Amino acid sequence: MIKRVQSWLGREDRQQPVDISPDNIPRHVAIIMDGNGRWAKRLGLPRIVGHQNGMKAVKRVTIAADELGIEFLTMYAFSTENWKRPKEEVDFLMRLPVEFLAIELDELIEKNVQVRVMGDSEALPSYTRKAMEEAVQRTENNTGLILNFALNYGGRKEIEDCMRELAIEVAEGKLNPDDINSQLIDSRLLSGGLPDPDLMIRTSGEMRLSNFMLWQLAYSELWFTDVYWPEFGREHLLQAVAEYQRRSRRYGGLK
Ligand code: FPP
């Protein structure tokens, strides 16, 4: 059965309804939110204005994902490499989750959203860590959309840490090397408990993974758009899901 979602589209797209089948909604969507700086530059504005508007897009897309029936939404908010940016920009990015949660947490709770965070939280400023911990705690019993922020997250670091942990257990005789398999590794990664993303979206025209969920994206469908993240909205999410539904997922086998 095809559900028409024409009314969700922006004015310029109203002539082209997006057909979405409710039976094949990706369970887990992961997003590399890119292009904040270029969006701002194009408008002659400071980069941080791009990030501020990127935060608004996080809200829009969370609501749209929830309405669409997506179960898990992972957003790449800050990578382990983003510390290389100028201090003022890093400080601003560290304050954004605090601001986002101050504005949105009550509505997220009302919508039964569960907030999670994955990444090295030790290195975050205490105000960022505290705001995230509070959001995680206040939403831990919610049963709706899981909104998972990748914050100070790096795919290689995640794998390194997991390998180290397993190596220690082997050295201590607590783990038999023959018991190391994909399932065990899945459960020990920062995303443990979440299914692998079905769909990975990257905005701004860049076509790379930038150290994002390197293990988990092994069989995800990838969708790239030229749209800068601050402009991304529900109509783009719908386009991505519609394209996802046209893909044939074979996992290395035959159809
Ligand atoms: C990449 O764009 C974006 C980031 C490094 C930060 C992403 C963060 C947000 C969208 C806001 C997060 C909000 C919450 C609530 C955590 P860029 O700055 O690299 O853009 P550019 O490539 O055009 O310079």
Residues whose N, C-alpha, C, O or C-beta is under 5 A from the ligand:
A	BS01	FPP	M33 D34 G35 N36 G37 R38 W39 H51 G54 M55 V58 Y76 A77 L96 P97 F100
